[in-house]
Amino acid sequence: MTEATTVGFCGIELAHPIINGSGTFDAIAARRVFGDELLERFPFAAFVTKTVTVEPRAGNPPPRLWELPAGLLNSIGLPNRGLAGFLEHDLPVLAELPVPLIVNVMGFTRDQVATLVAAFAERDEVAALELNVSCPNVETGMLMGADPRETAALVERVRPLTAKPLIVKLTPNAADVPAVARAAQEAGADAVSLINTLRGMALEPASGEPALGGITGGVSGPAVRAIALAQVHAVAAAVSIGVVGMGGVQRGRDAADLMAAGADLVAVGTESFRDPMAGLRVATELVALPVSGAGAVV
Amino acid sequence: MSDRIQAPLDRRRVLVGARSVRGPYVVLACEDPDGPRPQAGQFYMLSAGGRWGGGDGERPFLPRALSVMRAAPGGRGLEFLIEDVGPGTARLCELQVGDGLLLLGPLGVGFAAPREGRRPLLVGGGVGIAPLVILRDRLGPGVPPPLLGFRDTARALASREWLPAARVATDDGGYGHRGLVTDLLAAELARDGHAEVYACGPPAMLEAVRLLCAEHRAPAQLALESGMACGYGACFGCVVRTREGYIRLCVDGPVVDADRLEAVVGVGAVG
């Protein structure tokens, strides 16, 4: 047994190693639903925002969800107020959270990502930035996170704009994820986080038509846990920067597995949909587990 | 001040205290002493305390959103009306007295009091009558008979236990008016120019209610349904289109003023 101790990550001190995956918890909505109890017992050691884009986005047409065996297929479409709306309405409220704030951003061009990074570079409310690279670069036609050169070019473009830690949220829908992670490291990223959702599809049984308004979606939940473990293991072996592991974490044991595979922090996502306090529960269970050497799987 | 009764952060594990079967409907009752008394129209996310997952097709995985049908003060006497329409509701319907039930709630924004000078008129269809039962209790005496529609006699007869004074329509004419509940509503709106409609039911019924109310310039509060993963605004999955854009039904609904909608479109309900 070990006592809970603080965890350092990219120079940020955290109360425990469990955070949320971007887009899986809305702290502002949750405060309306649960009141200030949310601030008194916040379930995560840091809060990662939903993706912010330069322009507002309405998101994809419904249906947006499809239940899977041991998981969830979603096509939400990154709805958000846009940068100006986020700065005016969301950031002041998120700054009241009792934990460090990590802002997740995405652009359709490198210039857009640069605009977003620059906008947060001097904001004291923001502890770190996470780059969502699961998005096509409309200028090159390449998925920003699917190709090492594309990822490197993006990180090189935005790295000089901020001294804040930059975390690259890797997509699992890439041919060589460790190569992308290495490229991010060499271009100056402070950490990588993985896995994002895996592309998937479901058909409506009665009609045979796509079940989701967005046609395809992202698969998450326990269904992807083994894939997450394999990718975290491969990426952690390929880089020396921080690694945030996630994918199907439901219990302390799942978090311990990702940490044994090389993750420094672990994010909880889909499980929070089933239980808003899942993050703190996983952190508590993790502390209670017998110590198994971190990095034991090599 | 909040616009809703707020929920405790913790999902509670409670026991099924009573179970009754009426036609195709199952009513589960439980005590929730750690939760507040909900507003009429609010809902809970429910899942079975055991064997949630691992069933047919390995579902269910997500909890299911269910309107509360009855609630006594102090989180006592919660009742939920359930019809087996998929793997989640099937599992909930199987639960017996003493079985564990996980619940999160109360969630969402419920029904508002009638506008000045308006007389509440309750309109329900199928399992959607559940929030009208608690609303009827809260509105007190003097509420005119609710108007209810059902597919068949078995469902219509079952409803007598919860809304005995209702006027009923059935698709097959086996009980009450033969036809749709909106036939009854059209006649009522033509007769009474001061109604405010409170409706819950299948999307096609709610769309017909919306159109009738617009025609008669009667305000209407519609309790909508959508598949939900979380129930508290985290997943952004349960959106419905309004005149101001998408809203999340779980935090900005499930009760929505009809005049905010261009149409009621059924999407992605998860059984």
Interface residues (C-beta under 8 A of the other chain):
Chain A: G23 T24 F25 D26 I28 A29 A30 R32 V33 F34 G35 E37 L38 R41 P43 K50 A58 G59 P62 P63 R64 L65 W66 E67 L68 P69 A70 G71 L72 N74 I76 P79 A211 G221 T270 S272 F273 R274 D275 P276 M277
Chain B: S2 D3 R4 Q6 A7 P8 L9 D10 R11 S47 G53 G57 E58 R59 P60 F61 L62 P63 L104 L107 S226 G227 M228 A229 C230 Y232 G233 A234 C235 F236 G237 C238 V239 V240 R241 G245 Y246 R248 V251 V267 G268 V270
